[in-house]
Structures are given as structure tokens and as C-alpha cells.
Amino acid sequence: MVSTLTPAGGTRPRGRESRGPGRSLALHATLIAASVIAVFPVLWLVLTSIKPRDAWQSSTVELFNSPSLSNYAQVLGQTAFPRWLFNSLLVAAMTTVLGVVLAATTGYAVSRFRFPGYRSIMWMLLVTQMFPVAILIVPIYNLLAGLGLINQFPGLVIAYLTSTVPFCAWMMKGYFDTVPAEIDEAGRVDGLTPFGTFWRLILPLSRPGLAVAAFYSFITAWAEVAYATAFMTGDDKYTLAVGLGQFVGQHKAEWGLLTASSVLIAVPAAVVFLLVQRHLVTGLTAGATKS
């Protein structure tokens, strides 16, 4: 690192030089502007959700004169939102559990073993991430229809796994590559089977990678619209992303109900993020460098 002499005769990194007032002011103004831009949509969503149902077009000043939770009461008590919430939680939980299990076992296998078809599996994991959802809807629909899984939650979970498992398996492979192979050898010396080594030694060391895989699987199932719209019919089968479309009519949108529902939908996603956020950076950057 390039250094400069200080008045006391020492050295200091060039990157540590003090900023002038103009640069400091520009930096803080940029950060404040970026923060306002990031927070404004969320704040507007929350404020609109607590306005009276027919007052969403009014100015924000009127909001504080008569804030109301009527939108939330109507969403929870007079619509099928609770059912959609249950459906989404069920599908997201199943996708998360199965996605993490399949991604972890696949990632460990391609990280530790070399077997016939190894390169084909690696190419498959990579290539399957290149297809957009719109292209996959028709073939997946035909496969699920042949299995009798249309309008069934297991069928929707399978559709989500086709996109979550390849990405998460590739990511987990990179994470397992950072775990020393000597740990596997120590497990075999102690008499553990390959699965026992994976379960008892490797998985406890792979929590950051598992957290990222779980978060990605959950968010994919929680916020997905295309598959849920194509494969599920009827209010009793809708997930939240599809159910919100019921608040948009041909001539009018119920913005009060939409914003209230959006706030409620964001809560579980925020809770999951808070649970795994300390592992996200470690899990996402694992395998990016070699020691």
C-alpha cells in the first residue's frame, strides 16, 4: 500500500488521507439521498395502508388526522387472505426444507466425489439456470398434468425446486470446497460412513451456506407468481402473490387492500431475513477466493 509521511515523521496509508469539506459534504449528501430513495417506497406503502379505504388519493397531511386500520381488518376478516397466507407458508416451508436437503447433498457429492457423469451433472446445474421461467411453464405444466399434480401443492413445490435446487447446489458446492477434506478423512478414520461424515461433521460447519440456500428457496417460493398462476386455480389454492391479483378489478384497484396485504406479506420475509442475515455474507462469498 502506498504511504505518505505524516508531520510526526510516521507513515499513513494514502487511502486514510482526510477528506476536504466539499468531498465530505458530497459524500453525506449522496448517502442521505440514497437512503431517502430506498426508504420512500416502503414508507409510502405503510402510510397508504393506514389511510381510510377511499382516501388513498388524498395528501399525506390528511393521513395524520384520521389514520385507520380498517384496511387490515378487511383483509384479515373479509377476504381469503388468511387462506392464501397459509398456502404460501406451506409451499414456502416445503420448498425450503426439500431445497436445502437436495442442494446440500448434491453439492457435497459433486464437491467430494468423482464419478461417471460428474461433468454432465455440473453442466446440468449450470445450464438449467439459464432458462427463463416463461420458457419452462409449458413443459413443466405437461409433466405435472401427466402426474396428476396440477392444482396440487406438491406439484407447485416441484416446480419451484426446478429453479432453486440447481442454484443452491452450485452455491453449496463452492462452500463445501472451502471445508478441508482432512475433516472427511478424520471421520472415516473414526469409522463414520460417508453420510455420517456429511451429517455429523460437514453440515455443522456449513451453516452459512445452508442459511443462504434456505433464504433463497424461501424467497423464491414466497414471491413467485408465474408458476402459481399457471398451476393453481381457485381461492382455496391461491398463494399470496396470486391472491393479491383479486384486489385489482377491470376498472379499479383496491389500493388500500393491496398496500395492507403487501405490508403483511413483507413481515414473514423480514423475519426469515433477520434469522439468517448474519450468515448471508459468509455463505455468498465462500469459495470466491482460495487460500
N, C-alpha and C positions, 0 to 999 in steps of 0.2 A: 504494500500500500504506500502511495506517495505521501511523504510527511513534510511539514513545514516547521521551521524554528519558531518557538514562542519567545516572547520578550525575556523570559527567565532562562533561556538557553536550552529548554527542553524541546521535544518534538510533539506534534499533534497531527492526527490524520487530516488530510486535506478535506475529507467529507465532513469533518467536525467544525469547519470554519463557521463563525456566527453569520447569520443572515442579516441583511440590512432591513431597515423598517419597511421599505417598499416590498421586498420579497416576502417578508413575514406577513404583511397585510394581505398581499395577493394570495398567499397560501391559505390563510384563515378564511378569507372570503370565498375561496374555491371550496373549502371543506364545508362551510356553512351552506353554500348554495347546493352542494351535492346532498347534504343531509336533508335540506328542505324538499328537494326534488324526490328523495327516497321516501320521506315520511308523509308527504302531502296526499298521495292516493289512499294510503291506509287511513289517515285521519279523516279525509273526506268520506270514505266508506263508512267509518264508525259514526260520524256525525249525521250522515244521511239516514243511517239505520235507526237513529233515535228521534228522528223527526216524525211528526204525525204522518199517517199513510199518504195523505193527499197534499202534503206540504213539502215534498222533496224538491220542488222547483223554487221554493222560497229562498230568501237570502239567509246566510248563516247567522245573521244577527237575531232573526226571529227564533232560531233554534233554542236559544237560552231562555226565551220567555215561556216556552211550553214543550220541554223535552218529554218524550213519551217512549215507553217500552211496548206499545201496542203492536208494533211490527213483530217483535219477538214472540209476544203472546199468541198472535195469529199464526205465525209459522209453526210454533210448537204445539198449539192446541187445535188448529182448524185446517191443517194441511197434512199431507202424508210425510212430512219432513222426518219425524221420528223413525218411521219405517225405512226411509231412504238412508238415514244415518246408521241404523242397524245393519242394513245391507252393505253399506260401504265399509263399516268396521269389520264385518265378517269377511268380505272379499279381501280387504287390505291385510287383515291378520293372516289369512290363509296364504296369500301371495308372499307375505314377508317370511313366514316360517318355512314354507316349501322353497322359496327362492334362496334363502340363506343356506339351507341344508344342501340343496343341489349345487349351488355355486361354490360352497366351501369344499365339498367332496370332489367336485370336478377340478377346482383349482388346485387342490392338494395332489390329485392324481397326476395332472399334467406338469406339476412342479417337481415332483419327486421321482416319477417313474417314466421309463421309456418303453413303449410297447408298440406293436403293429397298429398303424392307424393314428399314431401320435400327431404327425403333421396334419393329417386330414382333420382331426378334431380342432387343432389350433386354428387352421384356416376357417373351419366352420364357425368357431366362436367369433372370429374377426369379421367374416363376410356377412353373417346374419345381422350384424349391427348396421349394415349399410342400407338395408331396405327400409323405406318409409312405411308408416303404418297403413297408409291408403292402399298400397300395393298388396299388403298381406291380408286385408279384411276378407276378400273373396275366397282365397284358398283356405284360410282358417275357418271361415264360415262353412265351407263344404265339408271339411274334416269334422267339425263339431256336429253338423247336421247328420253325417253318417254315423256318428257315435251316439246320437240322441241327446246331445248336451246343449242344444240351443235353448235359451231362456232358462238355463240352469247355472247356479253359481259356480260349480266345479268347472264348467266349460269356460266361464269368464276368467277364472283363475288360471286355467291352462293357457288361455290367450295372453294373459299378462306375463306368464312365465317365459313365453317365447321371446320376449324382449328384455326381461330383467335378468334371466339366468346367463345368457351369453356375456353381457357387460360385466355382471358381478363375478362370474367365473374368471374372466380375463383379469379383472382387477385383483381378485383373491390370489390368482397365480403369481402376479407380481409381488404381492405381500408375502406369500409363503416362500418365495425365492430369497427374501431377506432374513428368514429364520434359518439359523445354521443347521446344516444337515447332520452335524455331530449329535444334535439332540435326538434325531431319529435313531442313529446308531446306538446311543446310550440306552434308548428304550428297548431296542432289540436285544442288547446285551442283558438287560434286566428281564427278558422273557416276554415282552409285550408283542402282540401281533401288530401288523401294520395299522389296522384300525384302532387298536388300543393305543398305539403311539400317537396317532392322529387325534384321538378323543381326549386322552389324558395329558398329553404333553404339548401338542402343537396348538390346539384350539385355545387353551388358556392364554397363550402368548399372542394370539391373533385377534384380540378383542377390538382394536381399532379397525381392522379390515372388516370384521363381521358387522361392526356398527355402521360402516359406510354401506355395506351390502343391504343391511336391514333398512336403513333410511331410504336408499334408492328404491328398493322394492316397495316399501310402504307408500312413498310419494307417487310412484308410477301408478299403483292401483287406486290411490286416493283421488287423484286429479284427472284420471284418464276419461275421455269422453267417447272417442270413435268406436272402440270395441263395445263399450257398454250400450251405446245407442244401437249398434248393428245386431247385437246378440241377445239383448234383453228387451222384453215388452211387458207392459202393464205396470201400474203404480206399485204393486207389491214386489216387483223385481227390480225397479229402478235403483240406481245408486245416486249419490248426491249430485254428481256432475250432470247426470241426465235429468234428474228431478227438477233442477233449477230451471230447465227449459220450460217447465209447465207454468212458470210465472211470466212468460213472455207470450202475449197473445198476438193475433194478426194485426191489431190496430193499437195496442197499448201494452206497455211493460209495467209490471208491478215493481217499481224500483225500491220501494220500502221493504217489500218482502225479499227481494233479491239481495239487497245490502245486508239485511238482518241475517239471512241464510249464509251469506258469504262470511260474515264475522263468526258465526257458529262453526262453519266448516274449517276456518283457519285455526280454531283452538286445538283440536287433536293434532294437526300437523305441527303446530308450535310446540306442543308438549313433547312429541317424538323428537323434534329437533333439539330441545333443551336436554333431553335424556342422552343423546348421542353426540352433542356438539363438541365435547372435549376430545372425542376420538376422531372427528372428521378430518382434520388437517393431517394427522399422522397416518390415517388409513388411506387418504387420497394420494399422499406423496410417497408412500412406501414403494420401493422399487424404482424410484426415479433416479437414484444415484447408487453407485457402487462404492463400497469401502475398499 
